[in-house]
Amino acid sequence: MSGGYACLSVGEIRSSMEEKGTRVILAADLFTISEISYILNEVGSHICMLKTHVDGIHDFDLNRWMDEVVEPARKMGVLLFEDRKFADIGYISKIQMLGHHRIAEWADVVTAHRISGPDIIEGIHDAWRECGRKGSVAVLAQMSSSGNLLDEEYCRKVVNSCRGIDGVCGFIGNGSEPSNISELRSLVGSAKMILTPGINLNSGEARMGQRYGHPKEAIAAGSDAVIVGSGIIRSADPLGAARKYAEETSA
């Protein structure tokens, strides 16, 4: 990328996924460190990344977070994916990366919007650099929620402005609609990843504006990895569910 920072490359992320043998990203939308630690230890063998919303954790403590979530994930070969959706200018995004939750110290991948300008990518990477780490940014090109404003024109602008940046590993696509994924793949090409939320084996289910697509259809349409939340964490058998999603998305 233009800043010359060391970045977690697309090849490194894809290699990590291949080593794990799964394309499933677990959306651990839970409220306590203990809950996240439990589900990670339960299904970690069947996921390639753990996606978090760290600012939604009620009992956040950095030392506990590192000991109970980050270190176990590292031992399992699971990448840490903080879905922060940064959207401010680069300087503010850097401050947020280095703020209370110390995201730059543990996250391997973070999400960001492109709306504020290209310096957001450099700001995020500057935070990683200050911590002596490297990571990568997944930029939102599409969303799976009903009524969102990320239309086709915006998607094209995002992809065209970010696909040449080394510090961007890929794009967030709309997993609930395979045709959207196919269109995004045609824009992105093969050099960048597409990660898709809005995935559930029961593709007709919906909750609070969320729409769902089937994991197998998302992969066939061009997704590199599917983001699954309720289909695993609300299952009576999370381990069995995670295994099933991994099987459904295997090459």
C-alpha positions as CSV (number, residue, x, y, z in Angstrom):
1,M,0.0,0.0,0.0
2,S,1.0,3.6,-0.4
3,G,2.3,4.0,3.2
4,G,4.8,1.2,2.8
5,Y,3.5,-0.7,5.9
6,A,4.0,-4.4,6.4
7,C,0.5,-6.0,5.9
8,L,-1.1,-9.4,6.5
9,S,-1.3,-10.5,2.9
10,V,-4.2,-12.2,1.1
11,G,-1.9,-15.2,0.5
12,E,-1.2,-15.5,4.3
13,I,-4.9,-15.4,5.2
14,R,-5.9,-17.9,2.5
15,S,-3.0,-20.2,3.6
16,S,-4.2,-20.0,7.2
17,M,-7.7,-21.0,6.0
18,E,-6.3,-23.9,4.0
19,E,-4.3,-25.1,7.0
20,K,-7.5,-25.0,9.1
21,G,-9.5,-26.7,6.4
22,T,-12.5,-24.5,6.9
23,R,-14.1,-21.4,5.3
24,V,-16.3,-20.6,8.3
25,I,-15.9,-17.3,10.2
26,L,-17.7,-17.5,13.6
27,A,-19.6,-14.3,14.4
28,A,-19.3,-14.4,18.2
29,D,-22.0,-11.8,18.9
30,L,-22.0,-12.5,22.6
31,F,-21.9,-10.3,25.7
32,T,-19.2,-11.6,28.0
33,I,-15.6,-12.8,27.7
34,S,-16.6,-16.2,29.3
35,E,-19.3,-16.8,26.6
36,I,-16.9,-16.0,23.8
37,S,-14.1,-18.1,25.3
38,Y,-16.5,-21.0,25.7
39,I,-17.8,-21.0,22.1
40,L,-14.2,-20.5,20.8
41,N,-13.0,-23.6,22.7
42,E,-16.1,-25.5,21.6
43,V,-15.9,-24.9,17.9
44,G,-12.4,-23.6,17.3
45,S,-11.4,-26.6,15.3
46,H,-14.0,-25.9,12.6
47,I,-13.5,-22.1,12.1
48,C,-10.8,-20.1,10.4
49,M,-11.6,-16.7,12.1
50,L,-13.4,-15.4,15.2
51,K,-15.3,-12.3,14.4
52,T,-16.0,-10.0,17.4
53,H,-17.7,-6.7,18.3
54,V,-15.4,-6.0,21.2
55,D,-17.2,-2.8,22.2
56,G,-20.3,-4.9,22.9
57,I,-18.7,-7.0,25.6
58,H,-20.1,-6.0,29.0
59,D,-17.2,-7.1,31.1
60,F,-14.3,-6.3,28.9
61,D,-10.9,-6.5,30.5
62,L,-7.8,-6.5,28.3
63,N,-5.8,-8.9,30.4
64,R,-8.7,-11.4,30.5
65,W,-9.4,-10.9,26.8
66,M,-5.8,-11.7,25.9
67,D,-5.6,-14.7,28.2
68,E,-9.0,-16.2,27.6
69,V,-9.7,-15.4,23.9
70,V,-6.7,-14.2,22.0
71,E,-4.1,-16.7,23.2
72,P,-6.4,-19.7,22.8
73,A,-7.3,-18.5,19.3
74,R,-3.6,-18.2,18.4
75,K,-3.0,-21.8,19.6
76,M,-5.9,-23.0,17.4
77,G,-4.7,-21.2,14.3
78,V,-7.8,-19.0,14.4
79,L,-7.4,-15.4,13.2
80,L,-9.0,-12.6,15.2
81,F,-11.4,-10.5,13.1
82,E,-12.7,-7.3,14.8
83,D,-15.8,-6.1,13.0
84,R,-15.4,-2.5,14.1
85,K,-16.5,-1.0,10.8
86,F,-14.2,2.0,11.1
87,A,-15.6,5.0,9.2
88,D,-13.8,8.1,10.3
89,I,-10.7,9.8,8.9
90,G,-7.4,8.0,9.2
91,Y,-6.1,9.8,12.3
92,I,-9.3,9.1,14.3
93,S,-9.4,5.5,13.1
94,K,-5.8,5.1,14.4
95,I,-6.8,6.5,17.8
96,Q,-9.7,4.1,17.9
97,M,-7.4,1.2,17.0
98,L,-5.1,2.2,19.9
99,G,-7.9,3.1,22.3
100,H,-9.5,1.3,25.3
101,H,-9.9,-2.1,23.6
102,R,-6.4,-2.0,22.2
103,I,-7.6,-3.5,18.9
104,A,-4.3,-3.0,17.2
105,E,-2.6,-5.3,19.8
106,W,-4.7,-8.4,18.9
107,A,-6.9,-8.1,15.8
108,D,-5.5,-9.6,12.6
109,V,-8.3,-8.3,10.4
110,V,-10.7,-5.3,10.9
111,T,-13.6,-4.0,8.9
112,A,-13.9,-0.4,7.6
113,H,-16.1,1.7,5.4
114,R,-14.5,3.6,2.5
115,I,-16.9,6.6,2.8
116,S,-14.5,8.9,4.7
117,G,-11.6,8.6,2.2
118,P,-8.6,6.4,1.5
119,D,-6.5,7.6,4.5
120,I,-8.6,5.4,6.8
121,I,-6.6,2.4,5.5
122,E,-3.3,4.1,6.3
123,G,-4.5,5.2,9.7
124,I,-5.5,1.7,10.7
125,H,-2.2,0.2,9.5
126,D,-0.3,2.9,11.3
127,A,-1.8,1.7,14.5
128,W,-0.7,-1.9,13.8
129,R,2.8,-0.6,13.0
130,E,3.1,1.2,16.3
131,C,2.3,-2.0,18.1
132,G,4.9,-3.9,16.1
133,R,2.2,-6.0,14.4
134,K,0.7,-6.4,10.9
135,G,-2.9,-6.9,9.9
136,S,-5.3,-6.3,7.1
137,V,-8.6,-4.4,6.3
138,A,-11.8,-5.9,4.9
139,V,-13.7,-3.0,3.3
140,L,-17.5,-3.0,3.2
141,A,-18.7,-3.2,-0.4
142,Q,-22.1,-4.7,0.2
143,M,-24.3,-5.4,3.3
144,S,-26.8,-8.2,3.9
145,S,-29.3,-6.2,6.0
146,S,-32.5,-5.1,4.4
147,G,-32.8,-1.4,3.4
148,N,-29.1,-0.7,3.5
149,L,-27.7,2.1,1.3
150,L,-24.7,0.4,-0.2
151,D,-26.0,0.4,-3.8
152,E,-24.3,-0.9,-7.0
153,E,-22.6,2.5,-7.8
154,Y,-21.1,2.7,-4.3
155,C,-19.9,-0.9,-4.5
156,R,-18.1,-0.2,-7.7
157,K,-16.4,2.9,-6.4
158,V,-15.3,1.1,-3.2
159,V,-13.8,-1.8,-5.2
160,N,-12.2,0.4,-7.8
161,S,-10.5,2.5,-5.1
162,C,-9.4,-0.3,-2.8
163,R,-8.5,-3.4,-4.9
164,G,-5.0,-2.0,-5.6
165,I,-4.2,-1.4,-1.9
166,D,-2.0,-4.1,-0.4
167,G,-3.3,-3.3,3.1
168,V,-6.9,-4.3,2.0
169,C,-7.3,-8.1,2.0
170,G,-10.7,-8.0,0.5
171,F,-14.3,-6.9,0.7
172,I,-17.5,-7.7,2.7
173,G,-20.2,-8.9,0.4
174,N,-23.9,-9.7,0.7
175,G,-24.1,-13.4,1.6
176,S,-27.9,-13.4,1.5
177,E,-28.0,-12.9,-2.3
178,P,-25.7,-15.1,-4.4
179,S,-26.2,-12.9,-7.5
180,N,-24.7,-10.0,-5.5
181,I,-21.7,-12.1,-4.6
182,S,-21.2,-13.1,-8.3
183,E,-21.4,-9.4,-9.3
184,L,-18.9,-8.4,-6.6
185,R,-16.5,-11.2,-7.6
186,S,-16.5,-10.0,-11.2
187,L,-15.5,-6.5,-10.0
188,V,-12.9,-7.7,-7.5
189,G,-11.2,-10.4,-9.5
190,S,-9.3,-13.2,-7.9
191,A,-6.6,-11.1,-6.1
192,K,-8.8,-10.0,-3.2
193,M,-11.0,-12.0,-0.8
194,I,-14.8,-11.8,-0.4
195,L,-16.2,-12.5,3.1
196,T,-19.9,-12.8,3.4
197,P,-22.2,-12.4,6.4
198,G,-25.9,-13.2,6.2
199,I,-25.4,-16.9,6.1
200,N,-27.6,-19.6,7.6
201,L,-28.4,-23.2,6.7
202,N,-32.0,-22.2,7.3
203,S,-31.8,-19.5,4.7
204,G,-35.4,-18.3,5.1
205,E,-34.8,-17.2,8.7
206,A,-34.5,-13.5,9.5
207,R,-34.0,-11.4,12.6
208,M,-34.1,-7.6,13.1
209,G,-33.5,-6.8,9.4
210,Q,-31.0,-9.5,8.7
211,R,-31.5,-11.7,5.6
212,Y,-29.9,-15.1,5.2
213,G,-28.4,-17.1,2.3
214,H,-27.2,-20.7,2.1
215,P,-23.5,-21.3,2.7
216,K,-23.0,-23.6,-0.2
217,E,-24.6,-21.1,-2.6
218,A,-22.4,-18.2,-1.3
219,I,-19.2,-20.2,-1.9
220,A,-20.4,-21.3,-5.4
221,A,-21.0,-17.6,-6.2
222,G,-17.5,-16.5,-5.3
223,S,-17.2,-16.0,-1.5
224,D,-13.9,-17.0,0.1
225,A,-15.4,-17.5,3.5
226,V,-18.9,-17.3,5.1
227,I,-19.6,-15.5,8.3
228,V,-22.0,-17.5,10.5
229,G,-23.4,-16.3,13.9
230,S,-26.8,-17.5,15.1
231,G,-26.6,-20.7,13.1
232,I,-23.8,-21.8,15.4
233,I,-24.0,-19.9,18.7
234,R,-27.8,-20.4,19.0
235,S,-27.7,-24.1,18.0
236,A,-28.4,-26.7,20.6
237,D,-25.2,-28.4,19.4
238,P,-22.7,-25.7,18.4
239,L,-19.9,-28.1,17.7
240,G,-22.1,-30.2,15.4
241,A,-23.4,-27.0,13.7
242,A,-19.9,-25.7,13.1
243,R,-18.8,-29.0,11.6
244,K,-21.9,-28.9,9.3
245,Y,-21.1,-25.4,8.1
246,A,-17.5,-26.4,7.4
247,E,-18.6,-29.4,5.4
248,E,-21.1,-27.3,3.4
249,T,-18.4,-24.9,2.4
250,S,-15.6,-27.3,1.7
251,A,-14.0,-27.2,-1.7
